[in-house]
C-alpha cells in the first residue's frame, strides 16, 4: 500500500494552489486524498475523497487524478456556502 501512497503523493506534489493544500493518507483498498483550505479563517472542514488501487494503478492515473481533484475542488467550494436559496427557511 505504501507504493500507492507514494505514487499519489508524488502526483499531488505537482499541484500548487494559493488557497488549498493537498495531501494523501493510506486507506483500506486505496488512498484518501485530502484537500485543506489554507487560510486559518474561516475554519473549514477538510475535504476527503478515495482513490481505489485500480485507479492509481491505471495507465491514465495522472489524468484521472487531475479530473477528480478539479471536480472535488468544485464540490468543496460549493460546500463552503454558509447560506444559499436552497438552505433558506421558507
C-alpha positions in Angstrom: 0.0 0.0 0.0 2.9 2.4 0.6 3.8 2.3 -3.1 0.3 3.5 -3.9 0.5 6.3 -1.3 3.9 7.3 -2.7 2.6 7.4 -6.2 -0.4 9.6 -5.2 1.8 11.9 -3.1 4.2 12.4 -5.9 1.5 13.3 -8.3 -0.2 15.7 -5.8 3.2 17.4 -5.3 2.9 18.7 -8.8 -0.1 20.8 -7.8 0.1 24.2 -6.0 -2.8 26.5 -5.2 -2.8 29.7 -3.1 -6.0 28.6 -1.2 -5.7 24.9 -0.9 -3.2 22.3 0.1 -3.3 18.7 -0.9 -2.3 15.5 1.0 -2.8 11.8 0.9 -3.1 9.0 3.5 -3.5 5.3 3.3 -7.0 3.8 3.3 -8.4 0.4 3.0 -8.4 -0.5 -0.7 -6.6 2.6 -1.8 -5.6 6.1 -0.8 -7.6 9.0 0.6 -6.9 12.4 -1.0 -7.2 15.4 1.4 -8.0 18.9 0.4 -7.5 21.6 3.1 -8.3 25.3 3.0 -5.0 27.1 3.7 -6.2 30.3 5.4 -6.8 29.9 9.1 -10.0 31.9 8.9 -12.7 30.9 8.3 -12.5 27.4 9.8 -13.5 25.0 7.0 -13.6 21.2 7.1 -11.1 19.1 5.2 -12.5 17.5 2.0 -11.6 13.8 1.7 -12.2 11.5 -1.2 -11.0 8.0 -2.0 -8.9 6.7 -5.0 -9.1 3.0 -5.3 -6.0 0.9 -6.0 -7.3 0.1 -9.5 -7.5 3.8 -10.3 -4.0 4.5 -9.1 -2.5 1.6 -11.0 -4.3 2.6 -14.2 -2.1 4.0 -17.0 -4.3 7.1 -17.1 -3.8 7.8 -13.4 -2.3 11.3 -13.7 -5.3 12.4 -15.9 -7.8 10.6 -13.6 -6.3 12.2 -10.5 -6.5 15.7 -12.1 -10.1 15.3 -13.2 -11.1 14.0 -9.7 -9.1 16.7 -8.0 -10.7 19.5 -10.1 -14.2 18.0 -9.6 -13.7 17.7 -5.9 -12.3 21.3 -5.6 -15.6 22.5 -7.2 -17.6 20.4 -4.8 -15.6 21.7 -1.8 -16.0 25.3 -2.8 -19.8 24.8 -3.2 -19.9 23.1 0.3 -18.3 26.3 1.8 -21.5 28.3 1.2 -22.8 29.4 4.5 -26.2 30.3 3.0 -27.9 29.9 -0.4 -31.5 29.9 -1.6 -31.8 26.1 -1.0 -30.8 26.4 2.6 -33.1 29.4 3.5 -36.1 28.5 5.6 -39.3 29.4 3.7 
